[in-house]
Amino acid sequence: MNKNKEMLNIFFKVLKNNKKAINIVMPNHYVKSIYDINYDELLKKNITNIIFDIDNTILPVNDINVPVELIDFINKLKNKFNICILSNNNDARVNPVKEILKVKGFANAKKPSKYAYDKALHLLNSSSNNTVMVGDQMLSDIVFANKYKLYSILVEPVKNKYDIKTGTSRVLQNIIMKKLKNKIERYKYF
């Protein structure tokens, strides 16, 4: 099934209160930003690999201007974690960010596909039981993580700016978040 059909299928199942679909969109944790994640807690859980989404997770959509604050933050994380960035966006978006941050990564990930899972874990030389996925999209990032048994952390979008691809997914996510508001609140704060 292509990723858009899969995401729509999960969306409609969530609206129908399908428990399996609800569980697959629910993150292990929900925090404001990557800066609010308790990375020491991840280490206590033996998580040594981090996969970060790019668009609206670590940077605004389609922005390749990487601030010094993010470079410094990622450099500190690299002392404790292996890091990979990935995106459903293209090489022109991913490669400059990957080079500036000096991390592994790839474009055209097709999250929540098995391809993205296999490639990310291969780059990290890791397994799902010691890897976390951090992203801002429930229907791609969190479904991807939960589908393949990665630890999952949902962050709020860096900016409320979207392109056509992320904008559609964001509308669906906002509907899901309203429907599951009480459940999501329990996952807030790490």
N, C-alpha and C positions, 0 to 999 in steps of 0.2 A: 504494500500500500504506500502511495507517495505521502510525504510528510504533511502536506496540507490536508489531504483526506483524513489521515490519521488524527491530526489535531482537531478537525471538525467533528469527527466521530467521537472522540473523547469529550469534547465540549457538550455535544448533545446528550451523551450518556450522563454527564455530571448534572445537567439540567433535569434529567429524569431520575435523579437520586441513585444512580448506579454506584454501589459501594466501591467496587473495584476501580471505576473511573475516578471517583472522588479520592481514593487513596493514592492513585498514581499522579494526581496534580498537587497533592499536599506535600510541602517541603518538610524536611526534618526540623528546619528552623527558618524563621523569617526575621530579617533585620533591615535596618535603614540602608546601610551601605557596606561595602567591603571593609571599610575602616571600623565597623562595629562588630565584626565577627570575632569571637573569642578563639583565637588561633591556638592558645595553650590548651583549651578544651579539645580541640581537634587532635592535637598531639597526644593527649591523654587517651583518646579513642583509637590511637595508633594510625591516624590519618597522616600520611607524609606526602601526599600528592594532591595538588589543587588544579582543577580545570576551571578557568574563568571564561565566561562569555565576554565578548567585547562590547557590542552596542548596548548602551544604556546600563551596563553592569560596571565596567571600569572607565568607560568614556562615553560622551554623548554620541548619538547615532551619526555615523559617517565622519566623525571628527578624528583626524590623525595627529592633532596637536596634543602630545602627551605631556602633561604638566610635571614639573620637577617633583612635586609631592607624590605623584603616583610612581615615578621612577624610584624614588627613595624608599617608598613603602614596599614595592615589589622586590627591590634589592635586599631589604631586611628579611622579607619572607623567604627569599632564596637561600638564606642561611639555615633554614629549618625544613623547607619544603621543596619538592620538585614542582615546577609550575609549567602549565601548558595553557595557551589561550586558543580559543576556537570561535568560529563564527559561521553562520549560514551566509554571511556576506562574502564578497569576492576577494581575490588576492590583493587588489589595489588597496583594499581596506585593511586587511590583516597583516600583510608583510611589513609595512612601515612600523606598525605598532610592535610587532614581534621583534624587529631589529632594534628598535629604540629600547625596549624593555629587556632585550637579550634573553628571551625565553623561547621555548618550543611552541609551535602552534601551526594552525592550518585554517584555510578558508573553505567555503563550500561544504561545510560539515554535514548539512542535511539533517540536523537534529530534529527529531529524536531517533535517528536511524542507527542501526547496528554498525554501519560504516564509521560514523563519528565515534562510537564507543571503541571499536577495534583500533582505529587510528590513534585516538588520544591515549589509550592505555599502552599501545606499542611505543609511542613517543616518550611516555613517562616510564616505560619498562616497569609497569605496575599491574596491580589487580584491582578489582572493584572494591574489595574489602578495606583498602587503605587509601581510597581516593574520594575526594569531595568535588561536586559540581556546584559552582556558584554562578547564578544567573538571575535575570530580572523577569524572565518569561515562564509562566507556569506550563504553557502548552508545548514549549520546546525544551527549555533548559531543565525544568523540574521533571517533566515526563521522561526526558532522556535519562536523567539521573536515576529516577525510581524504577524505570523499566529495566535498567541494567544493574540494579543493586548498588549504585553509588550513594554516598551520603549526599544529601541535597540541602542547599541553602538558597532561599529566595531573597533577593534584595530589591529595594524600591528603585525605580529607574533614576539614573543620574539626572536626566532632564526629561521634561514632558514634550520632547520633540521626537517625532517618528517619521520613518519613510513609509511607503505604501505597504511593504511587507510587515514591518513591525507594528504599524498602526492598526492593521486588521486584527492581528493577534492580541494587541493591547485592548481593543474593544471587547473581544471575547473574554479576555482575562478579567476585565473590570466586572463583567456580568458574573463570572464565576466567583470573584472575590465578594461581591455583594451577597450572592447566594450562600457562600460558605463563611461569612464574616465571623461568626462566633467560633467556628472551628479554627480558622486562621489565627485569630487572636491568641489562641492557646499556644501557637507555634512562635509567637513573637518573642523576641529577646532570647538571647543565647545563654 
